[in-house]
Amino acid sequence: MNISPDSPALSPSSPFRLSPLAQAFVLHFGEMGSRWGINRTVGQIYAMLFLAEVPRHAEEISEALSLSRGSVSMGLKELASWNLVQLRHLPGDRRDYYETPRDVWAIFRTLVEERKKREIDPTLSMLRGLLIEPAHDPADQHAQERIAAMHEQIELLTDWYAEMRRLDNERLLQLLRLGSHVVKALEFKDRILGRSGAQADSDFLSDRGR
């Protein structure tokens, strides 16, 4: 996809600089990125592109963040593998420009989906493989029972995620806003039935497994 060459923000005579507010945001994302399992540099590049009004090329990113071109290139490849940056081209300019999706919900959905594919799906596959292995002794039987409980919980969450994924942004936002009301309604129901929340959850999982 091409972008307009008319924007002064893309002019070589107007180098891109981060404002103090943007710098604070970028630095925080870099720090948090390491806690989320991504490289600090990757977090900073993403944060800068998220705030950018127009797509930016690697040289601008390198100068604004005081990073080497190699680090920027590796960071952009990592973000592209997560589908968190999009490549753009400017007519008459051979450089690659990058931007993040404009829709915050699209970013959130992408993050959740990518983490599911990289972390949850392999775990479910591994658990299924262990459950079909023959149990040779009581210790193995006990282990498989524990593994089955974990598998059931994770699969329940993935089923819920699949349902949520089908909702459009407006309906998903409505559902999130209902969250506290739903919790209160469930707590009221449990009080009426004389059950604790934990017991209710246990009963639900038992019914589901039948």
C-alpha positions as CSV (number, residue, x, y, z in Angstrom):
1,M,0.0,0.0,0.0
2,N,1.3,3.5,-0.9
3,I,1.2,6.6,1.2
4,S,0.9,10.2,0.2
5,P,4.2,12.1,-0.3
6,D,2.6,15.4,0.6
7,S,2.9,15.2,4.3
8,P,5.6,17.4,5.8
9,A,6.2,14.8,8.4
10,L,7.7,12.6,5.7
11,S,10.0,15.3,4.3
12,P,13.8,14.6,4.7
13,S,14.1,18.3,5.9
14,S,12.0,17.6,9.0
15,P,13.7,14.9,11.1
16,F,11.4,13.0,13.5
17,R,11.9,13.8,17.2
18,L,10.1,12.3,20.2
19,S,8.4,14.7,22.6
20,P,9.0,14.3,26.3
21,L,5.6,12.7,26.6
22,A,6.3,10.3,23.8
23,Q,9.7,9.5,25.3
24,A,8.1,8.5,28.6
25,F,5.7,6.3,26.8
26,V,8.4,4.6,24.7
27,L,10.7,4.1,27.7
28,H,7.9,2.5,29.7
29,F,7.0,0.1,26.9
30,G,10.6,-0.9,26.6
31,E,10.7,-1.7,30.3
32,M,7.4,-3.6,30.2
33,G,8.3,-5.4,27.1
34,S,11.0,-7.3,28.9
35,R,8.4,-8.4,31.5
36,W,6.1,-9.5,28.7
37,G,8.7,-11.7,27.1
38,I,9.8,-9.4,24.3
39,N,13.1,-7.6,23.8
40,R,13.3,-4.0,25.2
41,T,14.2,-2.7,21.8
42,V,11.2,-4.3,20.2
43,G,8.9,-2.7,22.8
44,Q,10.4,0.7,22.2
45,I,10.1,0.5,18.4
46,Y,6.5,-0.7,18.7
47,A,5.6,2.2,21.1
48,M,7.2,4.8,18.8
49,L,5.3,3.5,15.8
50,F,2.1,3.3,17.8
51,L,2.3,7.1,18.6
52,A,3.6,8.1,15.1
53,E,1.1,10.2,13.1
54,V,2.4,8.8,9.8
55,P,4.5,5.6,8.8
56,R,8.2,5.8,9.6
57,H,11.2,4.3,7.9
58,A,14.1,2.5,9.7
59,E,16.5,5.4,9.6
60,E,14.0,7.6,11.4
61,I,13.3,5.0,14.0
62,S,17.1,4.5,14.5
63,E,17.7,8.2,15.0
64,A,14.7,8.9,17.2
65,L,15.5,5.9,19.6
66,S,19.3,6.1,19.3
67,L,19.4,2.5,18.1
68,S,21.7,0.8,15.6
69,R,20.2,0.1,12.2
70,G,20.8,-3.6,12.8
71,S,18.8,-3.5,16.0
72,V,16.0,-1.6,14.3
73,S,15.9,-4.1,11.4
74,M,15.7,-7.1,13.8
75,G,13.1,-5.4,15.9
76,L,10.9,-4.7,12.9
77,K,11.2,-8.3,11.7
78,E,10.1,-9.5,15.2
79,L,7.1,-7.1,15.2
80,A,6.2,-8.2,11.6
81,S,6.3,-11.9,12.8
82,W,3.7,-10.9,15.4
83,N,1.6,-9.0,12.8
84,L,2.0,-5.9,14.9
85,V,3.5,-3.7,12.1
86,Q,2.4,-3.1,8.6
87,L,4.7,-2.3,5.6
88,R,3.9,0.8,3.5
89,H,5.6,2.4,0.5
90,L,5.9,6.0,-0.6
91,P,5.7,6.7,-4.4
92,G,9.2,7.5,-5.7
93,D,10.8,6.3,-2.4
94,R,12.5,2.9,-2.3
95,R,12.6,2.8,1.5
96,D,10.2,0.7,3.5
97,Y,7.9,2.6,5.9
98,Y,6.2,1.0,8.9
99,E,3.1,1.6,11.0
100,T,1.0,-0.1,13.6
101,P,-2.7,-0.8,13.0
102,R,-4.7,2.3,13.7
103,D,-7.5,0.3,15.5
104,V,-6.5,-0.4,19.1
105,W,-8.9,-3.4,19.1
106,A,-7.2,-4.8,16.1
107,I,-3.9,-4.6,18.0
108,F,-5.4,-6.3,21.1
109,R,-6.9,-9.1,19.0
110,T,-3.6,-9.6,17.2
111,L,-1.7,-9.8,20.4
112,V,-4.1,-12.3,22.0
113,E,-4.2,-14.5,18.8
114,E,-0.4,-14.6,18.4
115,R,0.1,-15.5,22.1
116,K,-2.5,-18.2,21.8
117,K,-0.8,-19.7,18.7
118,R,2.7,-19.5,20.3
119,E,1.9,-20.5,23.9
120,I,-1.5,-22.0,24.4
121,D,-1.9,-24.2,21.3
122,P,1.5,-26.0,21.8
123,T,0.6,-26.6,25.4
124,L,-2.7,-28.1,24.5
125,S,-1.1,-30.3,22.0
126,M,1.5,-31.5,24.5
127,L,-1.2,-32.2,27.1
128,R,-3.3,-34.2,24.6
129,G,-0.2,-36.3,23.8
130,L,0.4,-37.1,27.4
131,L,-3.2,-38.0,28.0
132,I,-3.2,-40.7,25.3
133,E,-0.1,-42.3,26.7
134,P,-0.8,-45.6,28.6
135,A,-0.7,-45.2,32.4
136,H,1.6,-48.0,33.7
137,D,1.2,-47.5,37.4
138,P,-0.9,-45.5,40.0
139,A,1.6,-42.6,39.8
140,D,1.0,-42.2,36.1
141,Q,-2.8,-42.5,36.6
142,H,-2.6,-39.7,39.2
143,A,-0.4,-37.6,36.9
144,Q,-2.9,-38.0,34.0
145,E,-5.8,-37.0,36.2
146,R,-4.0,-33.8,37.1
147,I,-3.0,-33.2,33.4
148,A,-6.6,-33.9,32.3
149,A,-7.9,-31.2,34.8
150,M,-5.4,-28.7,33.4
151,H,-6.3,-29.6,29.8
152,E,-10.0,-29.1,30.6
153,Q,-9.4,-25.7,32.1
154,I,-7.3,-24.4,29.3
155,E,-9.6,-25.8,26.6
156,L,-12.6,-24.1,28.4
157,L,-10.7,-20.8,28.1
158,T,-9.9,-21.4,24.4
159,D,-13.5,-22.2,23.7
160,W,-14.5,-18.9,25.4
161,Y,-11.9,-17.1,23.4
162,A,-13.2,-18.5,20.1
163,E,-16.7,-17.2,21.0
164,M,-15.3,-13.8,21.9
165,R,-13.3,-13.6,18.7
166,R,-16.5,-13.8,16.6
167,L,-17.8,-10.6,18.2
168,D,-17.3,-7.3,16.5
169,N,-15.7,-4.5,18.5
170,E,-18.9,-2.8,19.6
171,R,-20.4,-6.0,21.0
172,L,-17.1,-7.0,22.7
173,L,-16.9,-3.6,24.4
174,Q,-20.5,-4.0,25.6
175,L,-19.7,-7.4,27.0
176,L,-16.6,-6.0,28.8
177,R,-18.7,-3.2,30.3
178,L,-21.1,-5.8,31.6
179,G,-18.3,-7.7,33.4
180,S,-18.9,-6.3,36.9
181,H,-22.6,-6.8,36.6
182,V,-22.2,-10.4,35.5
183,V,-19.9,-11.1,38.5
184,K,-22.5,-9.6,40.9
185,A,-25.3,-11.6,39.3
186,L,-23.3,-14.8,39.7
187,E,-22.5,-14.0,43.3
188,F,-26.1,-13.3,44.0
189,K,-27.1,-16.6,42.4
190,D,-24.6,-18.5,44.5
191,R,-25.9,-16.9,47.7
192,I,-29.4,-17.9,46.8
193,L,-28.4,-21.4,46.1
194,G,-26.1,-21.5,49.2
195,R,-23.0,-22.4,47.2
196,S,-19.6,-20.8,47.2
197,G,-18.1,-19.5,43.9
198,A,-15.5,-22.3,44.0
199,Q,-18.1,-25.0,44.5
200,A,-20.2,-23.6,41.6
201,D,-17.2,-23.6,39.3
202,S,-16.4,-27.1,40.3
203,D,-20.0,-28.2,39.7
204,F,-19.9,-26.5,36.3
205,L,-16.7,-28.3,35.2
206,S,-18.1,-31.6,36.4
207,D,-21.3,-31.2,34.4
208,R,-19.2,-30.2,31.4
209,G,-17.1,-33.3,31.6
210,R,-20.1,-35.6,31.5
